[in-house]
Amino acid sequence: MSTDIPWNLIAPLIVIQLILAVVGLISLYKAASTRGPKWLWVIIILCGNLLGSVAYFVIGRKDAS
């Protein structure tokens, strides 16, 4: 019985997740203000996997204008 992990499917998701998290945290650090406290967005980005980072970019960022 072999339980091989399909790394060719999982590896791209891991890379995308890491890139989104890093870019999200950098954007959050540079942001003057956000919708909600910054500490909460850090937790959401780090613990929310892909959806946490996407939620920050869609909901958490305030318009620059």
C-alpha positions as semicolon CSV with decimal commas, in nm:
position;residue;x (nm);y (nm);z (nm)
1;M;0,000;0,000;0,000
2;S;0,156;0,324;-0,116
3;T;0,043;0,670;-0,009
4;D;0,241;0,889;-0,244
5;I;0,165;1,258;-0,219
6;P;0,099;1,423;-0,559
7;W;0,362;1,697;-0,515
8;N;0,318;1,813;-0,873
9;L;-0,032;1,931;-0,772
10;I;0,040;2,051;-0,418
11;A;0,369;2,237;-0,472
12;P;0,225;2,517;-0,692
13;L;-0,049;2,583;-0,435
14;I;0,207;2,607;-0,155
15;V;0,420;2,849;-0,358
16;I;0,118;3,066;-0,446
17;Q;0,008;3,067;-0,081
18;L;0,352;3,177;0,039
19;I;0,380;3,450;-0,224
20;L;0,033;3,586;-0,143
21;A;0,105;3,584;0,230
22;V;0,437;3,768;0,191
23;V;0,293;4,026;-0,049
24;G;-0,011;4,070;0,175
25;L;0,199;4,124;0,486
26;I;0,423;4,374;0,305
27;S;0,118;4,560;0,176
28;L;-0,035;4,559;0,524
29;Y;0,286;4,694;0,676
30;K;0,300;4,981;0,426
31;A;-0,071;5,066;0,450
32;A;-0,158;5,384;0,638
33;S;-0,500;5,249;0,735
34;T;-0,709;4,940;0,681
35;R;-1,063;4,826;0,732
36;G;-1,024;4,681;1,079
37;P;-0,721;4,654;1,306
38;K;-0,390;4,557;1,147
39;W;-0,319;4,288;1,408
40;L;-0,640;4,110;1,306
41;W;-0,541;4,118;0,938
42;V;-0,202;3,966;1,026
43;I;-0,380;3,674;1,191
44;I;-0,621;3,636;0,900
45;I;-0,341;3,643;0,641
46;L;-0,124;3,394;0,829
47;C;-0,397;3,154;0,942
48;G;-0,640;3,190;0,654
49;N;-0,413;3,028;0,396
50;L;-0,504;3,138;0,043
51;L;-0,840;3,281;0,140
52;G;-0,695;3,501;0,415
53;S;-0,461;3,680;0,177
54;V;-0,730;3,718;-0,088
55;A;-0,974;3,851;0,174
56;Y;-0,723;4,117;0,277
57;F;-0,673;4,235;-0,080
58;V;-1,047;4,237;-0,153
59;I;-1,192;4,360;0,179
60;G;-0,915;4,487;0,407
61;R;-0,737;4,743;0,193
62;K;-0,875;5,094;0,178
63;D;-0,865;5,285;-0,149
64;A;-0,558;5,501;-0,198
65;S;-0,767;5,794;-0,325
